[in-house]
Amino acid sequence: MQVLIVDDHQLIRAALRDLLNKHYSTIECVEASSGEIALNTINQRDFDVAIVDLFIPGETAFVFLRKLCELRPNLPVVVLSATDNQQHMQQCIDLGPRPLSIKARQWKKWSMPLMQ
């Protein structure tokens, strides 16, 4: 399985990568520190899922997510966020059936079924 991890914090990307690699031996994680890098990367190869921080440098998160969904309409996108802002969550949902917005502390609950 090919996973794209998009987060501006290297420590978060490494933690997600290590968590996924620990539980799933067949996962290959590719990291991007910005939306621009992520879009360039996704233009070069296919992924099975993208895990995206809601607030990344560059364009607003929702502009980036819209571009990502337009570029790869069937790509499942997990949006991680530490915010409880219901409007932000609704904006993710409004992008279509692909983006799933979850709080970072809920990751363990959601990650196991997602990767099966």
GIFEN-V56577 format. One record per residue. N is the residue number from 1. RES is the residue in three letters. PHI is phi in whole degrees, -180 to 180 (NA if undefined). OMEGA is omega in radians with two decimals (* if undefined). D_CENTER is the distance of its C-alpha to the mean C-alpha in whole Angstrom. Layout:
n = (N N)
res = (RES RES)
phi = (PHI PHI)
omega = (OMEGA OMEGA)
d_center = (D_CENTER D_CENTER)
//
This chain:
n = (1 2 3 4 5 6 7 8 9 10 11 12 13 14 15 16 17 18 19 20 21 22 23 24 25 26 27 28 29 30 31 32 33 34 35 36 37 38 39 40 41 42 43 44 45 46 47 48 49 50 51 52 53 54 55 56 57 58 59 60 61 62 63 64 65 66 67 68 69 70 71 72 73 74 75 76 77 78 79 80 81 82 83 84 85 86 87 88 89 90 91 92 93 94 95 96 97 98 99 100 101 102 103 104 105 106 107 108 109 110 111 112 113 114 115 116)
res = (MET GLN VAL LEU ILE VAL ASP ASP HIS GLN LEU ILE ARG ALA ALA LEU ARG ASP LEU LEU ASN LYS HIS TYR SER THR ILE GLU CYS VAL GLU ALA SER SER GLY GLU ILE ALA LEU ASN THR ILE ASN GLN ARG ASP PHE ASP VAL ALA ILE VAL ASP LEU PHE ILE PRO GLY GLU THR ALA PHE VAL PHE LEU ARG LYS LEU CYS GLU LEU ARG PRO ASN LEU PRO VAL VAL VAL LEU SER ALA THR ASP ASN GLN GLN HIS MET GLN GLN CYS ILE ASP LEU GLY PRO ARG PRO LEU SER ILE LYS ALA ARG GLN TRP LYS LYS TRP SER MET PRO LEU MET GLN)
phi = (NA -103 -122 -101 -109 -118 -159 -79 -98 -59 -63 -67 -59 -65 -64 -63 -59 -64 -62 -66 -64 -65 -98 -135 -72 -97 -89 -117 -102 -117 -111 -137 -96 -154 -64 -61 -64 -63 -65 -63 -66 -72 -73 -96 -158 -95 -131 -89 -160 -120 -114 -126 -72 -66 -114 -120 -67 97 -63 -62 -56 -74 -66 -61 -61 -61 -63 -61 -68 -71 -69 -131 -64 -100 -78 -66 -124 -103 -102 -95 -156 -94 -86 -101 -65 -65 -64 -63 -62 -65 -61 -64 -63 -65 -71 129 -74 -77 -68 -121 -98 -135 -76 -55 -72 -92 -55 -60 -61 -88 -69 -64 -67 -62 -89 -83)
omega = (-3.14 -3.09 3.04 3.12 -3.10 3.12 -3.13 3.13 -3.10 -3.13 3.12 3.10 -3.13 3.13 3.10 3.12 -3.12 3.11 -3.14 3.13 3.13 -3.04 -3.06 -3.05 -3.07 -3.10 2.95 -3.12 3.04 -3.04 3.03 -3.08 3.12 3.09 3.14 3.12 -3.14 3.14 3.08 -3.13 -3.09 3.03 -3.06 -3.10 -3.14 3.09 3.09 3.13 3.03 3.07 -2.93 2.98 -3.09 -3.08 -3.13 -3.12 3.13 3.14 3.08 -3.09 -3.06 3.03 3.10 -3.13 3.11 3.12 3.13 -3.13 3.08 -3.12 -3.14 -3.02 -3.13 -3.12 3.02 -3.12 3.05 -3.13 3.10 3.13 3.05 -3.08 3.02 -3.05 -3.10 3.11 3.10 3.12 3.14 3.10 3.08 3.14 -3.11 3.11 3.10 -3.04 -3.05 -3.07 3.07 -3.08 3.10 3.07 -3.10 -3.09 3.09 -3.01 -3.09 3.13 -3.06 -2.99 -3.08 3.13 -3.11 -3.04 -3.13 *)
d_center = (14 12 9 7 6 6 8 12 13 14 15 12 10 14 14 10 12 15 14 13 16 18 18 17 20 18 15 14 11 11 10 10 11 11 10 14 13 10 12 15 13 12 16 17 16 14 11 11 7 4 2 2 6 8 11 11 14 16 15 14 11 12 14 11 9 13 13 10 11 15 14 13 14 14 10 9 5 5 5 7 10 14 15 17 18 18 18 15 14 16 15 12 14 16 14 15 14 11 9 9 9 10 12 11 15 14 11 14 16 13 12 15 16 12 13 17)
//
